[in-house]
């Protein structure tokens, strides 16, 4: 992505470039105003289904890919003066194309958008500074309007890195995620220098909400939880089968009846089962029958018959739990890099001394 230290130099390269960036910012904010983007009460970034469906079109996705690729090429330069004019022109054209797509979705045209090139000069000491704010899915910036204008587009680039890392983590592309984490680290370092400079003349605060790894970690923790639930059920099914086998050797009708009743009743009352588990319909029927009998002991043949059916059901449950356990362990092994990457990102974003951080992992 474009390094922070280059941004003002790039803005000064021409009104066409600046106008394209400001137009994009206007369209992005309008997406919030019209409800296509929003935040839930818990801070989750929500995209309206209609826009998600529209954004799945191949030409729009291709434009986003070219934007990412061009930004990466620009980020290879450490000095803005070294960036070829042809590359800045290409980048400007891609942003203009992206603006056209967003304007099309919003039912307007780029020519009708009232965007002014911002005045980035410092405010005189005796004049109150206009206040402004800017937000993306994971970043909120507030402060003097001229300072916000300076960081607006770099923050959009950082948000793009957030989204890219999140996609790679969710799809298992951990090496690609790591590469973009390195880019994110460099962009944050450049942003720190810019913010430090701005704070000598302006008021500005930046807060990062959540990590790129939040969704991947939620999925990882869910797998761990399913593993534990699954294993607990397997352990119980294994033990219960042993109890049922022992009961089959007994001739005491009362003992036999108690064992199989306890077995199926435990499945009816089982708390937090794994996702795949459903209570066998037979157990529901036995429960209703027991209620109607009011606890009366049945004939020995029928009791043994039901005990054998219960054993068969528990054998099926045990086998499914064992197979599922193996599948979950494989998925956890494949996603084994996620906790380490989450820890790395937590140290990177949560350890910023110049910006705030709100944890969304709970």
N, C-alpha and C positions, 0 to 999 in steps of 0.2 A: 504494500500500500504506500501512498505518498507520505514521506516523512514530514513531521511537523515543521522542522526547520526550513522547509522549502515553501511552505504554503503562501506566505506573503509575497515572496519573489514570484511565484506562479501567478498570483492574483494581479501583480503589477505587469504581467506580460501582455495584457490586453483586455479590453472590455468584453469581447466575445466570450472569453474563458470565464470571466467573473460573472457575466450575465447568465451563462449556462448553469453555474454553480448556485447562484441565487434563485434561479428558476426552480432548480431541483429542490432546494430547501423549502421554497413556497409550496410546491406540490406535496412534499412529504408532510408538511404541517397541515395542509388541507385534508390529507387522508385521515388525520386524527380528528379534525373538526367535523368531517362528514361521517365519522363513525366506521370507516373502513379499517382503521387501526384503533385500538383502545387498550387500557390497562384494567385488569380485574381488581376487585377489592384486595386481593392478596398480592397484587403487583405483577401478575402474569401478563405478558404481552399477548394480545389476541388479534388475529387477523380475520376479518369478516369472510365467511365462506364464499361469497360472491367474488371477492377479489382473489382468494386462493384459487378458485376455479379459473378465473380469467388469467391469472399469472402463470398458469400451467402451459400456456401456449408456447410453441417451440421458438418462435421468433423473439419473444420477450426473454425467455431463458437464455437464448444465444447472446442477446444484448448484455445481460448480466454477466455472463461468462467472459465476454470480451472486455467488459469494464474491469472485472477482477484481474484479468491477464494484463491489461494495459497498466493498471495501478501497480502491479507487481514489478513491471519493467521500470516504471518511474522510480519505485522504491530502491532500485539498485544504485541510484546516484546519491552521493553524499553532498553534492553541491548543486543547487538549483540552476546555476549558470551553465552547468555541463549537460543539462537535459536538452536533447535535440528539439528544435522547434517543431519538427515533424511529429515527434511523439506527443508534445503538448497539443498540437492540432488534432491528432488522432483521438487523444483523450477528450478534448472538447467536443468533437463530433459525436463520440459515443454518449457523453452526458446529454447532449442535445437530442440524440435519438431516444435515450431513456426518458427524457422529459416528454417527448412526443407520445410515447406509450402511455405514460401516466396521465397526461392531459387527455388522451383519447379515452381512457377509462373514466375519467372524471367528467367527460362530456363537454370539454372546452378545447381551446387551442392555445398553443404557446404564445401566440401573438396577443391574446387577450389577457395575459397574466400581468398584473401591475407590480413588476419587480424593479426596484431601484438599486443601483450599485452602491454598496455601503460606503460611508465615509469612515475610514479607519484612523483618522487623526485623533490625537488625545484631546479630551475635553478640557477647556480652560479651568483653572482652579476655582474661579468664582462662578462657574456655571454647574448646576446639578446635572449629573449624568443620567441619561435615559436608561431605564432598567429593561432587561429582556431575559428570556429563558429559551432553552432549546432542549429537546428530548428525543431520544431514540428508544428502541426496545429495552436497552440496558443502561442508558446513560442519561443523566439530567445535569444540565449546566445552567447556572443562574448568575446574574451580575450585570455590570455595565454593558449596554447594548454594543458598543464598539468592541469590547473584549469578546463578547459572545460571537460576534461576526467573525472574529479572528480564528476561533476554535470550532466553528460550526461544521465546516467540511471535514477537517481532520477527525472530528468525533464520528462523523458518518463513516469514514474509512475504518476507524477502530471498530465500530458496530459491524461493519462488513466482515472484519476479521473474526469477531465474536461468532457471527452466524456461520462463517465458513468452518471454523473449528468445531462448532456444535454439530454441523452436518457430518464432518469426517468422523467424529466420535460416535455418533449414532449409527453410522454405516460401517464402522470397524476400520476406517482408514487412519490408524494411529500414527503412522509415520508422516502422513500429510498433515495431520493435526499438529504434530510436533513442529513441523516446518513453519506452520502458520503461527504457532505460539512464539517462535523466535521472532517472526515479523511483528507480532503484537508487542513483544517486549521492547523491540527497537522503536516502534511507534509511540509507546508509552514514555520511553526515555526522552524522545524528542518533544512530546507534549508537555512533559514536566518542565523542560527548559523554556518552552513558550509560555506556560502558565506562570512560571517564576518571574519571567520578564514582564508579563502583563500586570502582575500584582504590584509591581513598583509604581504603577500609574492608575490601576483600575481595581474594582472589586469584582471577583469572580470565584465561584465555587463549582466543583465538579464532583458528582457522586456516581459511582458504578453500582448497579443493582444486579446482583447475581453473577454467575460465572458461565462461560461457554460450556462447561461440563455439567451443569445442573441437571439437564434432562438425561444425559448418559448415566450420571450417578444415581438418579431416581430409578432408572431401569435396572441398574446393577444391584441396588439395594432391594428392589422388588424380587430379583432373581434369588438373592440370598434369603429373603423371607420365604419365598416359595420352596427353596431347598430345605429350610428348617421345618416348614409345615409338612412337606412331603415326607421327610425323614421321620418325624414324630408319628405320622400316621402309619408308615411302614413298620416302625418298631411296635406300635400297638397291635397292628394286624398280625405280626409275627407271634407275639406273646399270646394273643387271643386264640390263634389256631392251636397253639400248644395246650391251652386250657380246654378247648373244644375236643381235641384228641383224647385228653385225659378223661373228660366227661363221658366219652363214648365207651370207655372201659368200665364205667360205673354202672351198677344195676339200680342205684337209688334214683327213683323218679323225681323226687323233689330237688336233688342236686343237679340232675340233668336239666330240668326246667329252669332252674335259677341261672345256670351257666349260659344257656343260649339266650335267655331273656336279657341278662346283663350285657351280653355281646351286642345284640342288635340295638338295645336301648342306648348304649354308649355311642353308636353311630348316629342315632337320631339327635343326640345332644352334643355332638362333636363341635367344638368351637374352632373357628379359623381354619377350615380345611383348605388343602391346595385347590387351585383353580379347576382342575380336571375332575375333582371328586363330586359325585352325586349320590345321595342316600339311595340304596336299592329299594325299589318299590315294594318288594316282599316285606321289608322291615316295617314299612308303614302299615301294611295289612296285618301283620302280627300284632302291632301295637293296638290297632283298633279291635282286633279279636280279643286281646288281653283285657281291654277295657270292658268289653261286653261280657266276658266271663267273670269279671270282678275277682280275678286272682285264683279261680278254681283250677286245680291241677288237671291236665288232660291225660289221655291214655299214654302209656309208655311208648307204644309204636309211633304215635303222632309226635310225641316229644322228641324221640330219636330222629325221626324224619326231618323235623325242623332244625335240629341241631346239625344234621348233615348238610342241609341247604345253607345254613349260616356259615358252616365251614367252607363251603364252595364259594360263597360270596366273599369271605375274608381272604381266601386264596387269590381270587381275582383282584381284590383291592391291593393285596401285598405285591402281586406281580406287576400291576400297573404302577404302583408307587416305586418299585425297584427300577423299572425301565425309565420312568420319569426322572428319578434321581440321577441316573447316568446322563440323561440329556441335559439336565440343568447344570451338572458339573462341567460338561463340555462347553456350554455357553459361558459359564463363569470363567473358565480357563481362557476362552477366546477373548473375553472382555477384561482380562487380567490387568491390562495397562490403564484402564479407566481410573481406578483409585489413585494411582501414582500421578497421572496427568491432572486429576482434580486437585491433588495436594500441591502440585507445581503451580497451577493457576491460582489457587487460594493464596499461596505465598506471594505470587506476582501482583495480583489485583488487590488482595486484602492488605498487603504490606505497603501500599502507596502512602507515603507521608503527606503528599500534596493533594490528595483526592480522598473523598469518603468512599466507604464500601458498605452496602447493605446485603447481608447474607440471605439468599432465597432458597437455601438447600433444605430447610425444614418442610 
